[in-house]
């Protein structure tokens, strides 16, 4: 199973320092959640505006793509201690988080 989360930071927290700090926390999750088989974290360059010129497309700041061996492992991820610590530590910075899980 694949789990994808995209994160949009609140405008006041959309700084390189904060975004990169949160990205490092996401990169550390496989050490804390052993059911994560693969993990990829991407950061949008700060100079790219938060939306397209016409306002139709919202550009998010950070993406997390992780792979699990099974749908059960994926379903258990939100309750994993490492995930809960991440959400607790980063939640105040987030404007919106979108997630999708799908089989691969």
Biopython code that builds the backbone (N, CA, C, O; Angstrom):
import numpy as np
from Bio.PDB.StructureBuilder import StructureBuilder

atoms = [
    (1, "UNK", "N", (0.847, -1.187, 0.000)),
    (1, "UNK", "CA", (0.000, 0.000, 0.000)),
    (1, "UNK", "C", (0.883, 1.238, 0.000)),
    (1, "UNK", "O", (1.979, 1.253, 0.561)),
    (2, "UNK", "N", (0.377, 2.254, -0.635)),
    (2, "UNK", "CA", (1.081, 3.533, -0.669)),
    (2, "UNK", "C", (0.237, 4.555, 0.086)),
    (2, "UNK", "O", (-0.989, 4.580, -0.023)),
    (3, "UNK", "N", (0.922, 5.392, 0.852)),
    (3, "UNK", "CA", (0.291, 6.476, 1.599)),
    (3, "UNK", "C", (0.957, 7.775, 1.167)),
    (3, "UNK", "O", (2.179, 7.904, 1.236)),
    (4, "UNK", "N", (0.152, 8.739, 0.719)),
    (4, "UNK", "CA", (0.666, 10.036, 0.279)),
    (4, "UNK", "C", (-0.008, 11.127, 1.112)),
    (4, "UNK", "O", (-1.231, 11.158, 1.249)),
    (5, "UNK", "N", (0.802, 12.004, 1.655)),
    (5, "UNK", "CA", (0.290, 13.177, 2.364)),
    (5, "UNK", "C", (0.923, 14.416, 1.751)),
    (5, "UNK", "O", (2.126, 14.446, 1.489)),
    (6, "UNK", "N", (0.110, 15.432, 1.526)),
    (6, "UNK", "CA", (0.629, 16.720, 1.078)),
    (6, "UNK", "C", (0.265, 17.756, 2.136)),
    (6, "UNK", "O", (-0.848, 17.767, 2.662)),
    (7, "UNK", "N", (1.217, 18.617, 2.433)),
    (7, "UNK", "CA", (1.102, 19.554, 3.540)),
    (7, "UNK", "C", (1.192, 20.987, 3.025)),
    (7, "UNK", "O", (2.076, 21.325, 2.237)),
    (8, "UNK", "N", (0.269, 21.816, 3.480)),
    (8, "UNK", "CA", (0.353, 23.257, 3.219)),
    (8, "UNK", "C", (0.496, 23.943, 4.576)),
    (8, "UNK", "O", (-0.338, 23.775, 5.465)),
    (9, "UNK", "N", (1.555, 24.706, 4.712)),
    (9, "UNK", "CA", (1.835, 25.394, 5.958)),
    (9, "UNK", "C", (1.032, 26.688, 6.045)),
    (9, "UNK", "O", (0.682, 27.284, 5.026)),
    (10, "UNK", "N", (0.747, 27.109, 7.262)),
    (10, "UNK", "CA", (0.153, 28.420, 7.467)),
    (10, "UNK", "C", (1.141, 29.456, 6.932)),
    (10, "UNK", "O", (2.351, 29.260, 7.054)),
    (11, "UNK", "N", (0.664, 30.541, 6.351)),
    (11, "UNK", "CA", (1.565, 31.526, 5.731)),
    (11, "UNK", "C", (2.701, 31.993, 6.644)),
    (11, "UNK", "O", (3.833, 32.160, 6.190)),
    (12, "UNK", "N", (2.408, 32.201, 7.913)),
    (12, "UNK", "CA", (3.453, 32.697, 8.819)),
    (12, "UNK", "C", (4.541, 31.660, 9.116)),
    (12, "UNK", "O", (5.601, 32.003, 9.640)),
    (13, "UNK", "N", (4.279, 30.397, 8.783)),
    (13, "UNK", "CA", (5.258, 29.329, 9.015)),
    (13, "UNK", "C", (5.872, 28.820, 7.712)),
    (13, "UNK", "O", (6.641, 27.859, 7.729)),
    (14, "UNK", "N", (5.551, 29.435, 6.611)),
    (14, "UNK", "CA", (6.052, 28.997, 5.311)),
    (14, "UNK", "C", (7.452, 29.576, 5.081)),
    (14, "UNK", "O", (7.672, 30.378, 4.172)),
    (15, "UNK", "N", (8.387, 29.148, 5.928)),
    (15, "UNK", "CA", (9.782, 29.575, 5.810)),
    (15, "UNK", "C", (10.640, 28.353, 5.539)),
    (15, "UNK", "O", (10.276, 27.229, 5.887)),
    (16, "UNK", "N", (11.777, 28.587, 4.915)),
    (16, "UNK", "CA", (12.678, 27.480, 4.603)),
    (16, "UNK", "C", (13.072, 26.726, 5.869)),
    (16, "UNK", "O", (13.088, 25.495, 5.872)),
    (17, "UNK", "N", (13.384, 27.435, 6.925)),
    (17, "UNK", "CA", (13.816, 26.796, 8.173)),
    (17, "UNK", "C", (12.749, 25.850, 8.720)),
    (17, "UNK", "O", (13.048, 24.706, 9.062)),
    (18, "UNK", "N", (11.521, 26.319, 8.803)),
    (18, "UNK", "CA", (10.453, 25.494, 9.379)),
    (18, "UNK", "C", (10.100, 24.338, 8.447)),
    (18, "UNK", "O", (9.971, 23.201, 8.899)),
    (19, "UNK", "N", (9.943, 24.609, 7.167)),
    (19, "UNK", "CA", (9.569, 23.545, 6.226)),
    (19, "UNK", "C", (10.632, 22.446, 6.213)),
    (19, "UNK", "O", (10.294, 21.263, 6.219)),
    (20, "UNK", "N", (11.905, 22.822, 6.195)),
    (20, "UNK", "CA", (12.966, 21.820, 6.180)),
    (20, "UNK", "C", (13.043, 21.063, 7.507)),
    (20, "UNK", "O", (13.377, 19.878, 7.517)),
    (21, "UNK", "N", (12.746, 21.713, 8.603)),
    (21, "UNK", "CA", (12.730, 21.022, 9.905)),
    (21, "UNK", "C", (11.633, 19.964, 9.940)),
    (21, "UNK", "O", (11.854, 18.853, 10.423)),
    (22, "UNK", "N", (10.461, 20.304, 9.431)),
    (22, "UNK", "CA", (9.357, 19.338, 9.379)),
    (22, "UNK", "C", (9.702, 18.206, 8.411)),
    (22, "UNK", "O", (9.400, 17.046, 8.689)),
    (23, "UNK", "N", (10.324, 18.526, 7.288)),
    (23, "UNK", "CA", (10.738, 17.488, 6.334)),
    (23, "UNK", "C", (11.702, 16.508, 6.992)),
    (23, "UNK", "O", (11.610, 15.304, 6.754)),
    (24, "UNK", "N", (12.614, 16.997, 7.806)),
    (24, "UNK", "CA", (13.551, 16.110, 8.508)),
    (24, "UNK", "C", (12.826, 15.215, 9.497)),
    (24, "UNK", "O", (13.205, 14.058, 9.678)),
    (25, "UNK", "N", (11.796, 15.730, 10.135)),
    (25, "UNK", "CA", (10.996, 14.897, 11.043)),
    (25, "UNK", "C", (10.307, 13.776, 10.265)),
    (25, "UNK", "O", (10.227, 12.645, 10.743)),
    (26, "UNK", "N", (9.809, 14.091, 9.066)),
    (26, "UNK", "CA", (9.195, 13.055, 8.233)),
    (26, "UNK", "C", (10.231, 12.026, 7.785)),
    (26, "UNK", "O", (9.941, 10.830, 7.751)),
    (27, "UNK", "N", (11.432, 12.482, 7.441)),
    (27, "UNK", "CA", (12.483, 11.555, 7.016)),
    (27, "UNK", "C", (12.884, 10.602, 8.133)),
    (27, "UNK", "O", (13.376, 9.508, 7.855)),
    (28, "UNK", "N", (12.687, 10.988, 9.379)),
    (28, "UNK", "CA", (13.042, 10.153, 10.523)),
    (28, "UNK", "C", (11.964, 9.113, 10.846)),
    (28, "UNK", "O", (12.219, 8.190, 11.619)),
    (29, "UNK", "N", (10.784, 9.246, 10.277)),
    (29, "UNK", "CA", (9.685, 8.340, 10.627)),
    (29, "UNK", "C", (9.972, 6.858, 10.363)),
    (29, "UNK", "O", (9.562, 6.031, 11.178)),
    (30, "UNK", "N", (10.652, 6.469, 9.274)),
    (30, "UNK", "CA", (10.913, 5.031, 9.091)),
    (30, "UNK", "C", (11.714, 4.399, 10.236)),
    (30, "UNK", "O", (11.585, 3.200, 10.482)),
    (31, "UNK", "N", (12.525, 5.176, 10.928)),
    (31, "UNK", "CA", (13.256, 4.661, 12.090)),
    (31, "UNK", "C", (12.320, 4.452, 13.274)),
    (31, "UNK", "O", (12.603, 3.640, 14.155)),
    (32, "UNK", "N", (11.221, 5.173, 13.298)),
    (32, "UNK", "CA", (10.276, 5.119, 14.411)),
    (32, "UNK", "C", (9.086, 4.209, 14.134)),
    (32, "UNK", "O", (8.452, 3.710, 15.064)),
    (33, "UNK", "N", (8.782, 3.992, 12.849)),
    (33, "UNK", "CA", (7.636, 3.168, 12.457)),
    (33, "UNK", "C", (8.181, 2.053, 11.563)),
    (33, "UNK", "O", (8.324, 2.253, 10.357)),
    (34, "UNK", "N", (8.487, 0.886, 12.130)),
    (34, "UNK", "CA", (9.158, -0.168, 11.373)),
    (34, "UNK", "C", (8.349, -0.750, 10.213)),
    (34, "UNK", "O", (8.913, -1.442, 9.366)),
    (35, "UNK", "N", (7.048, -0.488, 10.156)),
    (35, "UNK", "CA", (6.246, -1.010, 9.044)),
    (35, "UNK", "C", (6.403, -0.189, 7.765)),
    (35, "UNK", "O", (5.913, -0.593, 6.711)),
    (36, "UNK", "N", (7.077, 0.956, 7.846)),
    (36, "UNK", "CA", (7.348, 1.747, 6.643)),
    (36, "UNK", "C", (8.471, 1.065, 5.870)),
    (36, "UNK", "O", (9.585, 0.926, 6.373)),
    (37, "UNK", "N", (8.170, 0.639, 4.642)),
    (37, "UNK", "CA", (9.167, -0.025, 3.802)),
    (37, "UNK", "C", (10.020, 0.967, 3.037)),
    (37, "UNK", "O", (11.237, 0.808, 2.946)),
    (38, "UNK", "N", (9.379, 1.996, 2.484)),
    (38, "UNK", "CA", (10.066, 3.033, 1.713)),
    (38, "UNK", "C", (9.446, 4.379, 2.060)),
    (38, "UNK", "O", (8.269, 4.471, 2.409)),
    (39, "UNK", "N", (10.267, 5.419, 1.954)),
    (39, "UNK", "CA", (9.790, 6.762, 2.261)),
    (39, "UNK", "C", (10.476, 7.759, 1.343)),
    (39, "UNK", "O", (11.685, 7.699, 1.123)),
    (40, "UNK", "N", (9.685, 8.667, 0.818)),
    (40, "UNK", "CA", (10.213, 9.761, -0.010)),
    (40, "UNK", "C", (9.568, 11.049, 0.471)),
    (40, "UNK", "O", (8.353, 11.114, 0.658)),
    (41, "UNK", "N", (10.388, 12.071, 0.669)),
    (41, "UNK", "CA", (9.904, 13.366, 1.130)),
    (41, "UNK", "C", (10.347, 14.410, 0.112)),
    (41, "UNK", "O", (11.516, 14.449, -0.271)),
    (42, "UNK", "N", (9.423, 15.251, -0.324)),
    (42, "UNK", "CA", (9.749, 16.319, -1.268)),
    (42, "UNK", "C", (9.338, 17.666, -0.711)),
    (42, "UNK", "O", (8.296, 17.803, -0.070)),
    (43, "UNK", "N", (10.182, 18.665, -0.969)),
    (43, "UNK", "CA", (9.928, 20.027, -0.492)),
    (43, "UNK", "C", (9.839, 20.962, -1.696)),
    (43, "UNK", "O", (10.734, 20.988, -2.541)),
    (44, "UNK", "N", (8.748, 21.731, -1.764)),
    (44, "UNK", "CA", (8.577, 22.727, -2.822)),
    (44, "UNK", "C", (9.549, 23.871, -2.582)),
    (44, "UNK", "O", (9.662, 24.349, -1.453)),
    (45, "UNK", "N", (10.248, 24.318, -3.605)),
    (45, "UNK", "CA", (11.115, 25.490, -3.415)),
    (45, "UNK", "C", (10.307, 26.678, -2.900)),
    (45, "UNK", "O", (9.222, 26.970, -3.402)),
    (46, "UNK", "N", (10.844, 27.348, -1.904)),
    (46, "UNK", "CA", (10.139, 28.446, -1.230)),
    (46, "UNK", "C", (9.747, 29.562, -2.199)),
    (46, "UNK", "O", (8.709, 30.197, -2.011)),
    (47, "UNK", "N", (10.555, 29.811, -3.232)),
    (47, "UNK", "CA", (10.266, 30.927, -4.135)),
    (47, "UNK", "C", (9.043, 30.686, -5.027)),
    (47, "UNK", "O", (8.516, 31.632, -5.612)),
    (48, "UNK", "N", (8.588, 29.442, -5.139)),
    (48, "UNK", "CA", (7.382, 29.175, -5.924)),
    (48, "UNK", "C", (6.182, 29.690, -5.125)),
    (48, "UNK", "O", (6.057, 29.377, -3.941)),
    (49, "UNK", "N", (5.308, 30.463, -5.744)),
    (49, "UNK", "CA", (4.175, 31.028, -5.001)),
    (49, "UNK", "C", (3.220, 29.929, -4.519)),
    (49, "UNK", "O", (3.243, 28.814, -5.040)),
    (50, "UNK", "N", (2.382, 30.245, -3.525)),
    (50, "UNK", "CA", (1.475, 29.238, -2.979)),
    (50, "UNK", "C", (0.301, 28.888, -3.889)),
    (50, "UNK", "O", (-0.453, 27.961, -3.590)),
    (51, "UNK", "N", (0.134, 29.612, -4.993)),
    (51, "UNK", "CA", (-0.941, 29.275, -5.935)),
    (51, "UNK", "C", (-0.561, 29.749, -7.329)),
    (51, "UNK", "O", (0.323, 30.588, -7.506)),
    (52, "UNK", "N", (-1.262, 29.182, -8.321)),
    (52, "UNK", "CA", (-1.014, 29.592, -9.699)),
    (52, "UNK", "C", (-1.518, 31.019, -9.909)),
    (52, "UNK", "O", (-2.343, 31.499, -9.133)),
    (53, "UNK", "N", (-1.033, 31.705, -10.951)),
    (53, "UNK", "CA", (-1.455, 33.093, -11.189)),
    (53, "UNK", "C", (-2.974, 33.260, -11.300)),
    (53, "UNK", "O", (-3.510, 34.299, -10.915)),
    (54, "UNK", "N", (-3.662, 32.253, -11.821)),
    (54, "UNK", "CA", (-5.114, 32.361, -11.947)),
    (54, "UNK", "C", (-5.845, 31.934, -10.680)),
    (54, "UNK", "O", (-7.067, 32.052, -10.599)),
    (55, "UNK", "N", (-5.098, 31.434, -9.682)),
    (55, "UNK", "CA", (-5.699, 31.029, -8.411)),
    (55, "UNK", "C", (-6.370, 29.676, -8.436)),
    (55, "UNK", "O", (-6.932, 29.251, -7.427)),
    (56, "UNK", "N", (-6.326, 28.986, -9.562)),
    (56, "UNK", "CA", (-7.020, 27.705, -9.681)),
    (56, "UNK", "C", (-6.250, 26.533, -9.060)),
    (56, "UNK", "O", (-6.856, 25.540, -8.656)),
    (57, "UNK", "N", (-4.929, 26.641, -8.983)),
    (57, "UNK", "CA", (-4.107, 25.552, -8.462)),
    (57, "UNK", "C", (-3.425, 26.015, -7.177)),
    (57, "UNK", "O", (-2.750, 27.044, -7.157)),
    (58, "UNK", "N", (-3.607, 25.247, -6.111)),
    (58, "UNK", "CA", (-2.928, 25.507, -4.848)),
    (58, "UNK", "C", (-1.663, 24.659, -4.815)),
    (58, "UNK", "O", (-1.735, 23.440, -4.976)),
    (59, "UNK", "N", (-0.516, 25.277, -4.612)),
    (59, "UNK", "CA", (0.738, 24.552, -4.489)),
    (59, "UNK", "C", (1.007, 24.306, -3.013)),
    (59, "UNK", "O", (1.040, 25.242, -2.214)),
    (60, "UNK", "N", (1.194, 23.059, -2.662)),
    (60, "UNK", "CA", (1.480, 22.711, -1.280)),
    (60, "UNK", "C", (2.988, 22.771, -1.058)),
    (60, "UNK", "O", (3.755, 22.883, -2.015)),
    (61, "UNK", "N", (3.412, 22.696, 0.195)),
    (61, "UNK", "CA", (4.800, 22.945, 0.549)),
    (61, "UNK", "C", (5.646, 21.684, 0.691)),
    (61, "UNK", "O", (6.866, 21.730, 0.537)),
    (62, "UNK", "N", (5.003, 20.570, 0.980)),
    (62, "UNK", "CA", (5.742, 19.369, 1.352)),
    (62, "UNK", "C", (4.917, 18.155, 0.978)),
    (62, "UNK", "O", (3.690, 18.177, 1.082)),
    (63, "UNK", "N", (5.589, 17.085, 0.540)),
    (63, "UNK", "CA", (4.896, 15.833, 0.228)),
    (63, "UNK", "C", (5.630, 14.680, 0.898)),
    (63, "UNK", "O", (6.858, 14.663, 0.984)),
    (64, "UNK", "N", (4.851, 13.726, 1.364)),
    (64, "UNK", "CA", (5.364, 12.496, 1.963)),
    (64, "UNK", "C", (4.754, 11.335, 1.180)),
    (64, "UNK", "O", (3.534, 11.250, 1.039)),
    (65, "UNK", "N", (5.600, 10.445, 0.675)),
    (65, "UNK", "CA", (5.137, 9.251, -0.022)),
    (65, "UNK", "C", (5.775, 8.064, 0.678)),
    (65, "UNK", "O", (6.997, 7.912, 0.658)),
    (66, "UNK", "N", (4.959, 7.223, 1.294)),
    (66, "UNK", "CA", (5.506, 6.063, 1.994)),
    (66, "UNK", "C", (4.801, 4.794, 1.534)),
    (66, "UNK", "O", (3.640, 4.816, 1.126)),
    (67, "UNK", "N", (5.532, 3.696, 1.611)),
    (67, "UNK", "CA", (5.031, 2.401, 1.167)),
    (67, "UNK", "C", (5.005, 1.430, 2.341)),
    (67, "UNK", "O", (5.945, 1.356, 3.132)),
    (68, "UNK", "N", (3.914, 0.695, 2.433)),
    (68, "UNK", "CA", (3.731, -0.340, 3.445)),
    (68, "UNK", "C", (3.547, -1.681, 2.743)),
    (68, "UNK", "O", (3.146, -1.727, 1.580)),
    (69, "UNK", "N", (3.835, -2.762, 3.443)),
    (69, "UNK", "CA", (3.700, -4.102, 2.886)),
    (69, "UNK", "C", (2.241, -4.522, 2.734)),
    (69, "UNK", "O", (1.914, -5.346, 1.879)),
    (70, "UNK", "N", (1.369, -3.958, 3.560)),
    (70, "UNK", "CA", (-0.028, -4.423, 3.547)),
    (70, "UNK", "C", (-0.975, -3.273, 3.860)),
    (70, "UNK", "O", (-0.564, -2.224, 4.357)),
    (71, "UNK", "N", (-2.242, -3.491, 3.563)),
    (71, "UNK", "CA", (-3.256, -2.490, 3.892)),
    (71, "UNK", "C", (-3.417, -2.374, 5.404)),
    (71, "UNK", "O", (-3.760, -1.305, 5.911)),
    (72, "UNK", "N", (-3.171, -3.472, 6.131)),
    (72, "UNK", "CA", (-3.255, -3.428, 7.591)),
    (72, "UNK", "C", (-2.167, -2.527, 8.177)),
    (72, "UNK", "O", (-2.428, -1.749, 9.095)),
    (73, "UNK", "N", (-0.952, -2.635, 7.647)),
    (73, "UNK", "CA", (0.135, -1.767, 8.111)),
    (73, "UNK", "C", (-0.181, -0.305, 7.822)),
    (73, "UNK", "O", (0.066, 0.569, 8.652)),
    (74, "UNK", "N", (-0.726, -0.050, 6.647)),
    (74, "UNK", "CA", (-1.083, 1.321, 6.264)),
    (74, "UNK", "C", (-2.187, 1.854, 7.180)),
    (74, "UNK", "O", (-2.125, 2.995, 7.639)),
    (75, "UNK", "N", (-3.194, 1.022, 7.441)),
    (75, "UNK", "CA", (-4.312, 1.442, 8.293)),
    (75, "UNK", "C", (-3.860, 1.699, 9.731)),
    (75, "UNK", "O", (-4.454, 2.518, 10.432)),
    (76, "UNK", "N", (-2.817, 1.007, 10.168)),
    (76, "UNK", "CA", (-2.318, 1.177, 11.530)),
    (76, "UNK", "C", (-1.405, 2.401, 11.676)),
    (76, "UNK", "O", (-1.136, 2.834, 12.797)),
    (77, "UNK", "N", (-0.934, 2.952, 10.583)),
    (77, "UNK", "CA", (0.034, 4.061, 10.619)),
    (77, "UNK", "C", (-0.437, 5.268, 11.433)),
    (77, "UNK", "O", (0.349, 5.775, 12.233)),
    (78, "UNK", "N", (-1.677, 5.761, 11.278)),
    (78, "UNK", "CA", (-2.079, 6.947, 12.042)),
    (78, "UNK", "C", (-1.979, 6.768, 13.565)),
    (78, "UNK", "O", (-1.781, 7.743, 14.289)),
    (79, "UNK", "N", (-2.114, 5.544, 14.044)),
    (79, "UNK", "CA", (-2.045, 5.287, 15.487)),
    (79, "UNK", "C", (-0.637, 4.941, 15.957)),
    (79, "UNK", "O", (-0.417, 4.754, 17.153)),
    (80, "UNK", "N", (0.321, 4.854, 15.034)),
    (80, "UNK", "CA", (1.699, 4.534, 15.418)),
    (80, "UNK", "C", (2.274, 5.659, 16.263)),
    (80, "UNK", "O", (2.028, 6.836, 15.998)),
    (81, "UNK", "N", (3.033, 5.295, 17.271)),
    (81, "UNK", "CA", (3.585, 6.280, 18.201)),
    (81, "UNK", "C", (4.409, 7.353, 17.487)),
    (81, "UNK", "O", (4.301, 8.535, 17.812)),
    (82, "UNK", "N", (5.232, 6.945, 16.514)),
    (82, "UNK", "CA", (6.050, 7.912, 15.782)),
    (82, "UNK", "C", (5.196, 8.904, 15.008)),
    (82, "UNK", "O", (5.511, 10.092, 14.952)),
    (83, "UNK", "N", (4.110, 8.411, 14.407)),
    (83, "UNK", "CA", (3.210, 9.292, 13.661)),
    (83, "UNK", "C", (2.512, 10.272, 14.598)),
    (83, "UNK", "O", (2.385, 11.457, 14.290)),
    (84, "UNK", "N", (2.069, 9.775, 15.726)),
    (84, "UNK", "CA", (1.396, 10.648, 16.702)),
    (84, "UNK", "C", (2.355, 11.736, 17.188)),
    (84, "UNK", "O", (1.950, 12.890, 17.328)),
    (85, "UNK", "N", (3.607, 11.389, 17.445)),
    (85, "UNK", "CA", (4.595, 12.393, 17.863)),
    (85, "UNK", "C", (4.787, 13.436, 16.764)),
    (85, "UNK", "O", (4.875, 14.632, 17.045)),
    (86, "UNK", "N", (4.853, 12.976, 15.505)),
    (86, "UNK", "CA", (5.017, 13.913, 14.393)),
    (86, "UNK", "C", (3.832, 14.883, 14.322)),
    (86, "UNK", "O", (4.024, 16.095, 14.228)),
    (87, "UNK", "N", (2.626, 14.354, 14.367)),
    (87, "UNK", "CA", (1.420, 15.191, 14.266)),
    (87, "UNK", "C", (1.366, 16.189, 15.419)),
    (87, "UNK", "O", (1.018, 17.353, 15.220)),
    (88, "UNK", "N", (1.706, 15.738, 16.612)),
    (88, "UNK", "CA", (1.693, 16.627, 17.782)),
    (88, "UNK", "C", (2.713, 17.752, 17.617)),
    (88, "UNK", "O", (2.423, 18.906, 17.933)),
    (89, "UNK", "N", (3.901, 17.420, 17.123)),
    (89, "UNK", "CA", (4.970, 18.415, 16.995)),
    (89, "UNK", "C", (4.757, 19.376, 15.838)),
    (89, "UNK", "O", (5.210, 20.520, 15.899)),
    (90, "UNK", "N", (4.078, 18.938, 14.784)),
    (90, "UNK", "CA", (3.977, 19.756, 13.576)),
    (90, "UNK", "C", (2.605, 20.379, 13.349)),
    (90, "UNK", "O", (2.469, 21.277, 12.517)),
    (91, "UNK", "N", (1.609, 19.930, 14.057)),
    (91, "UNK", "CA", (0.237, 20.355, 13.799)),
    (91, "UNK", "C", (0.007, 21.850, 13.797)),
    (91, "UNK", "O", (-0.777, 22.352, 12.992)),
    (92, "UNK", "N", (0.671, 22.569, 14.680)),
    (92, "UNK", "CA", (0.444, 24.017, 14.764)),
    (92, "UNK", "C", (0.883, 24.754, 13.503)),
    (92, "UNK", "O", (0.406, 25.858, 13.241)),
    (93, "UNK", "N", (1.788, 24.161, 12.715)),
    (93, "UNK", "CA", (2.319, 24.810, 11.516)),
    (93, "UNK", "C", (1.432, 24.611, 10.290)),
    (93, "UNK", "O", (1.571, 25.327, 9.298)),
    (94, "UNK", "N", (0.532, 23.651, 10.356)),
    (94, "UNK", "CA", (-0.213, 23.235, 9.170)),
    (94, "UNK", "C", (-1.482, 24.032, 8.958)),
    (94, "UNK", "O", (-2.254, 24.274, 9.886)),
    (95, "UNK", "N", (-1.678, 24.435, 7.701)),
    (95, "UNK", "CA", (-2.928, 25.042, 7.272)),
    (95, "UNK", "C", (-3.865, 23.940, 6.788)),
    (95, "UNK", "O", (-5.059, 23.944, 7.085)),
    (96, "UNK", "N", (-3.295, 22.991, 6.031)),
    (96, "UNK", "CA", (-4.097, 21.893, 5.507)),
    (96, "UNK", "C", (-3.186, 20.708, 5.204)),
    (96, "UNK", "O", (-2.052, 20.869, 4.754)),
    (97, "UNK", "N", (-3.717, 19.513, 5.465)),
    (97, "UNK", "CA", (-3.028, 18.272, 5.115)),
    (97, "UNK", "C", (-4.019, 17.400, 4.368)),
    (97, "UNK", "O", (-5.146, 17.192, 4.819)),
    (98, "UNK", "N", (-3.588, 16.889, 3.215)),
    (98, "UNK", "CA", (-4.429, 15.998, 2.416)),
    (98, "UNK", "C", (-3.714, 14.665, 2.312)),
    (98, "UNK", "O", (-2.507, 14.622, 2.074)),
    (99, "UNK", "N", (-4.439, 13.592, 2.485)),
    (99, "UNK", "CA", (-3.840, 12.264, 2.388)),
    (99, "UNK", "C", (-4.649, 11.355, 1.484)),
    (99, "UNK", "O", (-5.857, 11.525, 1.317)),
    (100, "UNK", "N", (-3.955, 10.386, 0.905)),
    (100, "UNK", "CA", (-4.611, 9.351, 0.112)),
    (100, "UNK", "C", (-3.808, 8.065, 0.272)),
    (100, "UNK", "O", (-2.577, 8.082, 0.262)),
    (101, "UNK", "N", (-4.515, 6.961, 0.417)),
    (101, "UNK", "CA", (-3.923, 5.631, 0.475)),
    (101, "UNK", "C", (-4.435, 4.852, -0.726)),
    (101, "UNK", "O", (-5.612, 4.945, -1.075)),
    (102, "UNK", "N", (-3.545, 4.077, -1.365)),
    (102, "UNK", "CA", (-3.974, 3.279, -2.515)),
    (102, "UNK", "C", (-3.051, 2.068, -2.673)),
    (102, "UNK", "O", (-1.883, 2.117, -2.286)),
    (103, "UNK", "N", (-3.578, 0.987, -3.242)),
    (103, "UNK", "CA", (-2.758, -0.206, -3.433)),
    (103, "UNK", "C", (-1.777, -0.031, -4.586)),
    (103, "UNK", "O", (-2.076, 0.642, -5.573)),
    (104, "UNK", "N", (-0.610, -0.639, -4.452)),
    (104, "UNK", "CA", (0.397, -0.617, -5.512)),
    (104, "UNK", "C", (0.790, -2.034, -5.875)),
    (104, "UNK", "O", (1.631, -2.236, -6.752)),
]
sb = StructureBuilder()
sb.init_structure("model")
sb.init_model(0)
sb.init_chain("A")
sb.init_seg("    ")
for serial, (resi, resn, name, xyz) in enumerate(atoms, 1):
    if name == "N":
        sb.init_residue(resn, " ", resi, " ")
    sb.init_atom(name, np.array(xyz, "f"), 0.0, 1.0, " ", f" {name:<3s}", serial, name[0])
structure = sb.get_structure()
